[in-house]
Amino acid sequence: MRITFAIVLLLLARNVSATTDSLIHKRVIYKVADTSSLHLDIFYAPGALKQKNNTALVFIHGGGWAYGSPSEFYGACRRYAMAGAITFSVQYRLSKDSKGNVPIAGITPVECVKDARSAMRWVREHASEFSIDPQKIVVGGQSVGGHLSYATAYIDQHNEATDNLNVSPMPNAIISYSGTANCMEAWCDMLLGEKRNQIWSISPAHNVKKGMPPTLAFHGKEDNIVPLWTVQFFKNDTEKLGNHFEFVTYEGRKHYLGMGNKTYSNLFDEEILQKTDDFLRRLGFLK
């Protein structure tokens, strides 16, 4: 009896768990790459699946393509799930081994881009299961999570061979928190290794084009990781092609816009999320 009860608890913990705020938290495998099974953490209110035309918010964590965890966006996922959205936090391959060595062969920012695009395809392909309107899928991320968010729209050259290319990874809106737009920097070059000649192909700033989703970007003027001017140039170039790009900057703030805010893993604060709310409402994606 004890063994059976333990198994039941384990299954509940791995598959579905009701949080203290009555949200449902599921974990699904969206892709198997090499020997890695990559998952999405999904959050939604119990009654959300009975609604129609839900908005999906897909969040991608930062960490320099080698660090970080989907758990960093759990706070934001819960917040927006309570507001009626279906929210996702993406796990992707990291260029780090179990001993913390960076980089590791075979996993570069190129693979991270492929994973982000695969995750978006999974969400769009399974939209009906969560009553999601496929025209209301938003992607957002922090730091290189911002880069990977941009990559789902701007970078067409890199797709997983096992992906269904008939399903578009293109989001309907992009939100960036201290996001990387220009990959021409030493850390990315080092991680790419033998693929360093592909650095141009994964850099959103070097692949601007027409018809990109409306974007909202937040950035600290004292960002010591992603220089403000790199995003400003990206904004200017993409706007010249007719794309909508809103840029909110903060005096005195560095890379972690919500430094000291444990609820949101230092990524942002409630004021920034309220500006995010306003953006989503204007698009008709949030009630």
Secondary structure as GFF3:
##gff-version 3
##sequence-region A 1 287
A	DSSP	alpha_helix	2	15	.	.	.	ID=ss1
A	DSSP	beta_strand	16	18	.	.	.	ID=ss2
A	DSSP	beta_strand	24	33	.	.	.	ID=ss3
A	DSSP	beta_strand	36	44	.	.	.	ID=ss4
A	DSSP	three_ten_helix	48	50	.	.	.	ID=ss5
A	DSSP	beta_strand	54	60	.	.	.	ID=ss6
A	DSSP	three_ten_helix	70	73	.	.	.	ID=ss7
A	DSSP	alpha_helix	74	82	.	.	.	ID=ss8
A	DSSP	beta_strand	86	90	.	.	.	ID=ss9
A	DSSP	alpha_helix	109	125	.	.	.	ID=ss10
A	DSSP	three_ten_helix	127	130	.	.	.	ID=ss11
A	DSSP	beta_strand	132	142	.	.	.	ID=ss12
A	DSSP	alpha_helix	144	154	.	.	.	ID=ss13
A	DSSP	beta_strand	173	177	.	.	.	ID=ss14
A	DSSP	alpha_helix	186	192	.	.	.	ID=ss15
A	DSSP	three_ten_helix	193	202	.	.	.	ID=ss16
A	DSSP	three_ten_helix	204	206	.	.	.	ID=ss17
A	DSSP	beta_strand	215	220	.	.	.	ID=ss18
A	DSSP	alpha_helix	228	240	.	.	.	ID=ss19
A	DSSP	beta_strand	245	250	.	.	.	ID=ss20
A	DSSP	alpha_helix	270	282	.	.	.	ID=ss21
###
